[in-house]
Amino acid sequence: MDENIKLSLTSLISDLYFMSESEYPFTIEEVEYKNIHEIEKSILSNYDSTVTILRIETQEFFNKIINNFESAEDDLSQLFAKKYRELYQFIIQSCKSTIVLKCGKIEVGVYIILEMKNESFLLLKTISVET
């Protein structure tokens, strides 16, 4: 794992929250798996067998969040739009591939799988409350 990338991501997610019916921070997790399918299986193993994974294109995921914040006119929303835009740009520039997974019911896990250019993987994790 490239420590510079991890430090950059840590800085980018500092004070960044995923807004849903609640606010949750992002965390970074290194994963030992060698491909996205193994990571998906690992994520699913933490949930009830009836739960399925929703796959979202990373661009779609970030565009929706950024647009929602930009449509609000308050300074805090504009700050969050900027922070999400910076995080997304970093992901585009630093990653070989990426996908967003949502899994669960009510407290839905949001997992941004990052395949780094050196073929290692990182997870950005947060929670979306959806009742």
Helices and strands as residue ranges (DSSP letters): H 3-13, E 17-19, E 23-25, E 27-31, H 36-44, E 53-56, H 58-71, H 75-94, E 95-103, E 106-116, E 121-130
